[in-house]
Amino acid sequence: PAAAMTGVLTKSLLLGVVTLALLHTGWAERCEFVEITDEWTYNYAATFSAPAPADFSGLVVDLYFNRPVDSIDFYQGTAEKVDDHHFILRDDSLSGTAGLIVECKFQAHFPEAQAVVTAATINGVPICEGGWTTVPPLQDPCDPTGMKPYDYAQVLCMGILFYEAERSGHLPADQRITWRYDSALDDGSDVGHDLTGGYYDAGDHVKFGFPMAYSASLIGWGLIDFADGYEAAGQVEYGRAAVKWATDYFLKAYTAHWEFYGQVGRGDLDHSYWGRPENMTMERPSMKIDEAAPGSELAGETAAALAIASIVFKEADPAYSSKILGVASELYEFADAKRQNYHISIPDAAAYYQSFSGYYDELLWAALWLYRATDDATYLDRARGHYAEIPTSPNNRLVQFSWDDKRAGAFSLGTLLDPEFTEYATGIQGFFDWVKHEAPYTPAGLVYLDTWGPNRHAANVAFLMFWKSHHRGVGISRDLVYTKSHERPALHLGLSTNQCHLDTQIPGHLSSGE
């Protein structure tokens, strides 16, 4: 049960309280900067993690316990026993500046009842002094704007902020979610690549590339076609940063020609861990697709995300735009030439993000976005070919727009980019007709398309309807934005944080935060 005992400087998540499951009688006065990570009879492993109160050269941490302790193991440095209740940890090799996170891992051995740290100092400065102290809540960076009747500008800000909370890797200085710190800095080390960065998946810590790429695609789409809304809300730079956090990771994950790492972490191991990402110690295997084991949905969706991002950054950063567009083209060719469902090559994804709609929708979606990014008409021709390949059986009916099924988004985009190919307009019109007349609704008017995150599904369809209204004259009946009665909006827009996965659209001046 022992973990490696190290004293290192890291930027790690500072919750200020440990998991409630660890509460025991007599813990009311424990130090909030100590977390017990493993425990067995008369022993436990723990981590002390707190910000340095001042610049320092050499580390001295005094720990005070509420009950007698026999000894402490601190392998990176030395542990001195002053008395049964007071121990000193020293590591002369450490130095740093005020504010950096000091982290010391140790084992405590006690004779009877479990002893916990009630007070601590760093180089003589008190860090916790025997009381239960809750870290003050984060000051909301998204101030109300006064927009009526709903403050969509504030919601857009909060939607983007959700992604900052989901960031993995080394966090930037302008990180607004200040209780998050660096994490998963060894990702990719098992395969000799730097796979740090990207986004975690909802409340979990796996990096699933397929839904992550879809999220980047939809944020980017909003930045392109509702740029005025982003500008009015003051969120352009934050939106670009959210996209780039994903696309920078995708560039790292594209490690060779037609080799792309689509997942880091294993779902079962991750789901058995109830801690913060900064303290993960479980195995995080890196999983890829390549020519021998391809994955068309993953490659196609990532190609679309990068093509969209190339448009987002075309003026702001032309060199970056050109770079990611080149990778987008290669990944699309990979997806089309080496056709296979990606969960076959990355079996761990099957239980979490298997694409039941297949890969034809991703091929269509990627081809259309590559045309929009390049103005190369051959992509339009190939998109028509992909459309013709989509199965038309009753079991493949279009009933949502999501990380799995991109058809509704592709049909909408197709009406703008290739209006002469009327099948796109027919397809999206049929979907909207179904949403209006046949889809189930809750008594209060929410279109209920799936039990997994019904608000996000409502928001995704709302985005498409708003987008089609924004691009009038490209094949949609205007009355589809109303319900069958009371002239209410055709569906209620769900504005809630996703509890299942990253699945996002931000239509200009509003965001689902999913």
Secondary structure in CASP SS format (residue, H / E / C, confidence):
PFRMAT SS
TARGET T0000
AUTHOR 0000-0000-0000
METHOD secondary structure of the structure
MODEL  1
P C 1.00
A C 1.00
A C 1.00
A C 1.00
M C 1.00
T C 1.00
G E 1.00
V E 1.00
L E 1.00
T C 1.00
K C 1.00
S C 1.00
L C 1.00
L C 1.00
L C 1.00
G C 1.00
V C 1.00
V C 1.00
T C 1.00
L H 1.00
A H 1.00
L H 1.00
L C 1.00
H C 1.00
T C 1.00
G C 1.00
W C 1.00
A C 1.00
E C 1.00
R C 1.00
C C 1.00
E C 1.00
F C 1.00
V E 1.00
E E 1.00
I E 1.00
T E 1.00
D E 1.00
E E 1.00
W E 1.00
T C 1.00
Y C 1.00
N E 1.00
Y E 1.00
A E 1.00
A E 1.00
T E 1.00
F E 1.00
S E 1.00
A E 1.00
P E 1.00
A C 1.00
P C 1.00
A C 1.00
D C 1.00
F E 1.00
S E 1.00
G E 1.00
L E 1.00
V E 1.00
V E 1.00
D E 1.00
L E 1.00
Y E 1.00
F E 1.00
N C 1.00
R C 1.00
P C 1.00
V C 1.00
D C 1.00
S E 1.00
I E 1.00
D E 1.00
F C 1.00
Y C 1.00
Q C 1.00
G C 1.00
T E 1.00
A E 1.00
E E 1.00
K E 1.00
V E 1.00
D E 1.00
D C 1.00
H C 1.00
H E 1.00
F E 1.00
I E 1.00
L E 1.00
R E 1.00
D E 1.00
D E 1.00
S E 1.00
L E 1.00
S E 1.00
G E 1.00
T C 1.00
A C 1.00
G C 1.00
L C 1.00
I E 1.00
V E 1.00
E E 1.00
C E 1.00
K E 1.00
F E 1.00
Q E 1.00
A E 1.00
H E 1.00
F C 1.00
P C 1.00
E C 1.00
A C 1.00
Q C 1.00
A C 1.00
V C 1.00
V E 1.00
T E 1.00
A E 1.00
A E 1.00
T E 1.00
I E 1.00
N C 1.00
G C 1.00
V E 1.00
P E 1.00
I E 1.00
C E 1.00
E E 1.00
G C 1.00
G C 1.00
W C 1.00
T C 1.00
T C 1.00
V C 1.00
P C 1.00
P C 1.00
L C 1.00
Q C 1.00
D C 1.00
P C 1.00
C C 1.00
D C 1.00
P C 1.00
T C 1.00
G C 1.00
M C 1.00
K C 1.00
P C 1.00
Y C 1.00
D C 1.00
Y H 1.00
A H 1.00
Q H 1.00
V H 1.00
L H 1.00
C H 1.00
M H 1.00
G H 1.00
I H 1.00
L H 1.00
F H 1.00
Y H 1.00
E H 1.00
A H 1.00
E C 1.00
R E 1.00
S C 1.00
G E 1.00
H C 1.00
L C 1.00
P C 1.00
A C 1.00
D C 1.00
Q C 1.00
R C 1.00
I C 1.00
T C 1.00
W C 1.00
R C 1.00
Y C 1.00
D C 1.00
S E 1.00
A C 1.00
L C 1.00
D C 1.00
D C 1.00
G C 1.00
S H 1.00
D H 1.00
V H 1.00
G C 1.00
H C 1.00
D C 1.00
L C 1.00
T C 1.00
G C 1.00
G C 1.00
Y E 1.00
Y C 1.00
D C 1.00
A C 1.00
G C 1.00
D C 1.00
H C 1.00
V C 1.00
K E 1.00
F E 1.00
G H 1.00
F H 1.00
P H 1.00
M H 1.00
A H 1.00
Y H 1.00
S H 1.00
A H 1.00
S H 1.00
L H 1.00
I H 1.00
G H 1.00
W H 1.00
G H 1.00
L H 1.00
I H 1.00
D H 1.00
F C 1.00
A H 1.00
D H 1.00
G H 1.00
Y H 1.00
E H 1.00
A H 1.00
A H 1.00
G C 1.00
Q C 1.00
V H 1.00
E H 1.00
Y H 1.00
G H 1.00
R H 1.00
A H 1.00
A H 1.00
V H 1.00
K H 1.00
W H 1.00
A H 1.00
T H 1.00
D H 1.00
Y H 1.00
F H 1.00
L H 1.00
K H 1.00
A H 1.00
Y E 1.00
T E 1.00
A E 1.00
H C 1.00
W C 1.00
E E 1.00
F E 1.00
Y E 1.00
G E 1.00
Q E 1.00
V E 1.00
G C 1.00
R C 1.00
G H 1.00
D H 1.00
L H 1.00
D H 1.00
H H 1.00
S C 1.00
Y C 1.00
W C 1.00
G C 1.00
R C 1.00
P H 1.00
E H 1.00
N H 1.00
M C 1.00
T C 1.00
M C 1.00
E C 1.00
R C 1.00
P C 1.00
S E 1.00
M E 1.00
K E 1.00
I E 1.00
D C 1.00
E C 1.00
A C 1.00
A C 1.00
P C 1.00
G C 1.00
S H 1.00
E H 1.00
L H 1.00
A H 1.00
G H 1.00
E H 1.00
T H 1.00
A H 1.00
A H 1.00
A H 1.00
L H 1.00
A H 1.00
I H 1.00
A H 1.00
S H 1.00
I H 1.00
V H 1.00
F C 1.00
K C 1.00
E C 1.00
A C 1.00
D C 1.00
P H 1.00
A H 1.00
Y H 1.00
S H 1.00
S H 1.00
K H 1.00
I H 1.00
L H 1.00
G H 1.00
V H 1.00
A H 1.00
S H 1.00
E H 1.00
L H 1.00
Y H 1.00
E H 1.00
F H 1.00
A H 1.00
D H 1.00
A H 1.00
K C 1.00
R C 1.00
Q C 1.00
N C 1.00
Y H 1.00
H H 1.00
I H 1.00
S H 1.00
I C 1.00
P H 1.00
D H 1.00
A H 1.00
A H 1.00
A H 1.00
Y H 1.00
Y H 1.00
Q C 1.00
S C 1.00
F C 1.00
S C 1.00
G C 1.00
Y C 1.00
Y H 1.00
D H 1.00
E H 1.00
L H 1.00
L H 1.00
W H 1.00
A H 1.00
A H 1.00
L H 1.00
W H 1.00
L H 1.00
Y H 1.00
R H 1.00
A H 1.00
T H 1.00
D C 1.00
D C 1.00
A C 1.00
T H 1.00
Y H 1.00
L H 1.00
D H 1.00
R H 1.00
A H 1.00
R H 1.00
G H 1.00
H H 1.00
Y H 1.00
A H 1.00
E H 1.00
I C 1.00
P C 1.00
T C 1.00
S C 1.00
P H 1.00
N H 1.00
N H 1.00
R C 1.00
L C 1.00
V C 1.00
Q C 1.00
F C 1.00
S C 1.00
W C 1.00
D C 1.00
D C 1.00
K C 1.00
R H 1.00
A H 1.00
G H 1.00
A H 1.00
F H 1.00
S H 1.00
L H 1.00
G H 1.00
T H 1.00
L H 1.00
L H 1.00
D C 1.00
P C 1.00
E C 1.00
F C 1.00
T C 1.00
E H 1.00
Y H 1.00
A H 1.00
T H 1.00
G H 1.00
I H 1.00
Q H 1.00
G H 1.00
F H 1.00
F H 1.00
D H 1.00
W H 1.00
V H 1.00
K H 1.00
H H 1.00
E C 1.00
A C 1.00
P C 1.00
Y E 1.00
T C 1.00
P C 1.00
A C 1.00
G C 1.00
L C 1.00
V E 1.00
Y C 1.00
L C 1.00
D C 1.00
T C 1.00
W C 1.00
G C 1.00
P H 1.00
N H 1.00
R H 1.00
H H 1.00
A H 1.00
A H 1.00
N H 1.00
V H 1.00
A H 1.00
F H 1.00
L H 1.00
M H 1.00
F H 1.00
W H 1.00
K H 1.00
S H 1.00
H H 1.00
H C 1.00
R C 1.00
G C 1.00
V C 1.00
G C 1.00
I C 1.00
S C 1.00
R H 1.00
D H 1.00
L H 1.00
V H 1.00
Y E 1.00
T C 1.00
K C 1.00
S C 1.00
H C 1.00
E C 1.00
R C 1.00
P E 1.00
A C 1.00
L C 1.00
H C 1.00
L C 1.00
G C 1.00
L C 1.00
S C 1.00
T C 1.00
N C 1.00
Q C 1.00
C C 1.00
H C 1.00
L C 1.00
D C 1.00
T C 1.00
Q C 1.00
I C 1.00
P C 1.00
G C 1.00
H C 1.00
L C 1.00
S C 1.00
S C 1.00
G C 1.00
E C 1.00
END
